[in-house]
Amino acid sequence: MEQRDLGPGRMRPMAVRVPVELVEAVVEADASDAAARYSDLALRGPRFGVVAQAPGELSRWQVVVAVTDGAPQMARDNLNSLLWFRAKDETEDREERRSLLAAVARLEREPVDEVAAAGTRYRIVRAEEYTVTGPFGMEPPRPTDPEPLVPSWAMSEREPRVDDGVVLDPDAPVTPTQAAERLAMLDLHYTGDRFPAPVREESRRALDTHPDVLLLPATFTLVERTDSGWRPISGPHATAHAARRSLDFALTWTWPRKQGVLPADASAPLGFSAVAVDGDRDASTPELAPYVEAARELRGGRLVNRLEFQGALYEIGRTRRLLRWGPDGPEGPRPSDVDEYEPTRMHPPLSEDGVILPED
């Protein structure tokens, strides 16, 4: 079915494929078990990113900026940088560079949610971030979620990027559990007096303008359990181990300095590098001992997803995102989505030959 055949309020048919390959079947069984254990929804709010549609594509869009930003303007700024560096480093064609810089100039002046550059459409998109909970709390990472064979705790280790290489294709086949989750989330919209009336109305209207939903890859977030729920400590990560590493960094770097246990300018070896935590030197210091022991517990266990420290409970939660889809593709920001600042110039001027120009 071509995209032009779909009108407002009309849903796309879903192609459901039952996994037969062994690994896919195990992942599907894991997802089915999780659905039975965790059935309550906890909604966090919108996330924003950027997708691109190449010439000739009717419905497929590729994520080029991870859908993890907290406000539309943050995603516009990331698109601004993406296009500026592409003009500077990735093309030798003056016409293509001129098109890219024209889009950059517009992003510097206007809060636009879609631009075209060098034949490609770029769109700011909006997704809802949520998690599911059960009797024992927030859903943790699943056994079949990707984990490194040998976990690395080195600060220099680069973690996988969220949404790296993700292509949004509403016509791609889905598994039975994916289809069930998409169907269950079709009517998701804001209700209740804690949401302003315009927010509720735009959310309800989106059910008609963007009647389908797509599920983005799961993310993993470090949260602190509170009396009223879970407070995010880190942003979304692509893997559970990357979220664990954010807790390790807090224990071995951020919190000791913030709480005055270590000076702010302490060097890396004194500030709990991997060597310091595994050794005994810092453990003999009474003020540092709790941090060292907590880091050892985190690093010593296999797939530790819950840790108590200084009276607080920290967990690795499995977070999800859904993106609404309409006749013209993924949903963009809504009028009620709030920005804290206006568009501005982010990079120095660039000539059509790719030369950085003086600011004046």
N, C-alpha and C positions, 0 to 999 in steps of 0.2 A: 504494500500500500504506500503510495506517495504521500508526502506531507501535506500537499495541497488538498487532498481528499478529506482532510479532517477539519471540521468546523468547531467553533467555540462550544464547549460543553460536551463534546464527543470524545469518548475514551478510545485509546488505541487497543486493539486486541493484543493479548500477551501470548507469546509462544513459550510453552512450558516444556522443559526437557528433563527427563528423569536421569540422574547421573548413573552411569554404568561402570566407568573406570574406577578402580579401587580407591584411589586417594579422594576423588570427588565424592564417592559414595560415603566415605568416612566423614568428610566435612559436612555433607548433607545430614547424616545421622547425628553429628554433633550439634548442628543448628536446630534440628528437631528436638533434641533433648533440652537444649537451652530454652527453646520456646515454651516447653512444658514447665520449666522451673522458674522462669522470669517472665511474668505476663503483665506487670504494671508499668505504665509509662511515666517517665519523668522528663519534662521538656525544659531545655535550657534557654533556647532562643535562636535567633538567626546567625548564620555565618555567611561570609561573602568571599568570592573568588572571581577568577576570570576564565572564560572558555573561548576557544577560537574555532571558527568554521572555515575550512578551506574551500576554494572555488569548486563547484560541481557537487558538493555534498548537499543532500536534501535534508537529512535529519541528524547526522553524526556531528558532535562537537568534541573537541579535545580540551581537557583541563590544562591550562598553561600557568595559572597561579592557583595554588591550593585553596580550596574552599574552606578556609580557617580564619579569615579576618573577621574582626568584631564589628566593623562598620563599612558601608559602601565606599567611603572615600579612601579607606586604607587599601581596598582592592584597586580603586582607580590609580592610586599612587604606584602600586606595584605594576600595573599595566603601563603607566607612564615610563617607569624605569625599564621595563621589558622592551618597549619599543625604542627607547633612546639608545640602549646598549646594542640592540639589533642594528640600528642605523649606524652606530659608531664602529661596530666590530664585525658584523656578519654580512655586509653587502658591499659590493664595489660599484653597483649600478646607481647612478645619480638620480634617476627617476624613481627608483624604489626608495632610496634614502629620502627624497623629497616627500614622498607619500607618508613615510613613517614619521618624519619630523612634523608634517602637518597635523597628524593625529596627536603627537606629543603636545604641540602648541594648543590644540583644542582642550586636551586634558589639563593643561596648566590654567586654563581660563574658566572652564565650565564643568559642572558636576554631571557629565554625560555618562550614560550607562551602556552605550554602544558606539564603537567607532569602526571605520574600515581603513585598512592600511595595506598597501601592496597586494591588493586582491583578496585579503582575508578579513572576515568579520570577527571582531572581538566584542564580547559582551560581559558585563558585570553580572554575576548570578548570585542568587540567594538560596540558601538551604537552611532547613531547620535541624538543629542539633538536639539529640535526645538520647536517653538511655532507658534501659528497662530494669526493673527491680523485682525482687521476690522476697520471701520470708527472711532470707539471710542478708538482704541488702542489695546493693548495686551489682549488676552482672560483671563478673571478673573476666579476664581473658579466657578464651576457650582452649582446650587442649590442642585443637587443630589450627589455632592462629599461629602465624609464622614466628619462630623463635630462632636465634642463632645457635649453631651447634656448640660453639665455644663463646660464651658471653664475654664481651670486652667492657671494662670499666674505665678505660683510658679516656682522659678528657679530650685528647686529640682525635678520637674516633668519631667519624662523621656518621650520623644516623640516617636511615632511609628517609626520603622526602615524602610527605603526605601527598597523595593523589598523583604521584610521579607516573607519567605515561597513561593516565586514565582517559579512556574515550567513552563519552556518553552516547549510547545508542539505544533509543527507546524500543527498537525492533529486535534487539538481541535476545536470544532465548534465555530464560531464567529457570532456576530449579524450583521444585514445589515449595520449599520453605521461603525462598525469595518472593515467589508469587503471592504466597499467603501474607507475608509482611507488607508487600506493596498494596494489596487489597485492603488490609487492615488499616493502613495509613491514608487511604484515599480521602477520607472525610476529616482528617486532622485540621483543626483550625482553632483560633484563640476564642475562649469563652470566659465568662466571669468578670466581675466588676474591677478586678485588679488591673485589667487591660483597658486603656482608654477606648472610647467608642470608635474613633477612626481606625484604630488597630484591629478591633474586632470586625469592623465592616470590611476592611481590605482583606483580612484573612478569610472571611466568608466568601467574598467575591472571587478570590483566587481559586476556589473550588470549581467555578464555572469557566474562568479564563484559562486556567491551567489544570485541567481535570485529572491528569496522570501524575504519577510520582515515579522517580528513579531513586535507587539507593546507591549512595556513594560508599566507597570502601570503609570498613570499620576503622575507627581511631581509638587511641588509648590515652587516658588522662589520669594524672596523679590528683587525687582528691583527698580532702580531710573530712572525716565524718563529724557532723555537728548534731546538735539536738533537733534541728529542723531539716536536715538532709545532708548534702555533700557540697563542700566548698572546693572549687577547682584550684589547685595549686600550680599546675602547669597548663600549657596549651595542649592541643591535640598532637599526638605523636603517631607515626605510621606503624610502630610495633609496640608491644607491651614492654619489651626490654628497653626501648628508648625512654618510655615513661619511668621505668625503674631507675634508669640512669639519671633522670632529672631529680629523683628523690636522693640518689647517691650524691649528686652534686650539691644539693641543699645541705645534706649532712656533713659533707667533707669540705665545703667551701663557703656557701652563703650563710648558713645559720651560725656557725662559730664566729664569723666576723660581725654579723648583725647583732649578735647577743654579747659581743665584747669579749668572747673567750679568746679570740685571736685578733691581732691588729689588722686593720684593713689592708695594709701594705705587706702582709706576710707573703713570702715567696711560696711557690707551689709545693716544694718538698715539706715546708713547715705547715702548709695549709692542707694536709691530708691528700697528697698525691696517692696513686695506687700503691706505691712503695711504702709510704708512711702508714697507711691504714693496715697493710699486711704485716708491718713490722711492729716492734714493741716500744719504740722511742716515745711516741706520743701517748701511748696507752698509760704510761706511768704518770702523766700529768692529770691530777684529779679532775680539773675542769674539762679536759678533753676526752676523758675516758668514756662518758656516755655516748658521745658522737662516734668514737671509734668502735665501740661495741655494737651500736646500731648499724653502722656501715658494714661491719663484719657479718652481722646477722643477715643483712640484705644480700651481700655478695656470697655468703657461704651456702645459702640454701638454693635449691633448684626451683626456679620460677616462683620467687617470693612475691606475692601480690598483696600482702597485708603486713603492716609493721606498726607497732606501738612505740612511741617516742615522746618522752616528757609529758605524759598524760594525754596525748592526742593519738588518734588512730588514723593512719594513712593507708589508702587503698589505691590499687590500679584498677580503674573502671573501664569497661568496654563501651565506648561511645559511638553513636551512629548519626548519620545525616541523611535527610531526604530532600530531594530537589523536585519542585513541581514543574510540570511540563505541559505546554500548550501547543496550539497549531504552528506557532513560529519558534518552537524550541523551548529552552529552559527559562524559567521565570527570573526576572531581574529584580532589583530593589523595589520596595514599595514606598509610596510617599511618606508613610509614617516611620520608616527606618531613619534613625537619627545619626547625623554626622556631627563631630565635635569641632571640625575646622573646615575651611574652604580650600578649593584647589589652589595650588601655588607652583611656582617654578621649582623643580627639584634638581636640575642638572644645568650645566653651563650651555650656552648656545653652541650649535654644531652647524658647520657649513655643509653645502651639498656635496662637498668632496670628503666629508668625514673628519674635518679639522675642527678641534675645539677652539672657539673664538673667545676673545676677552669679554667680560661681563658687560662692559659699557659699549 
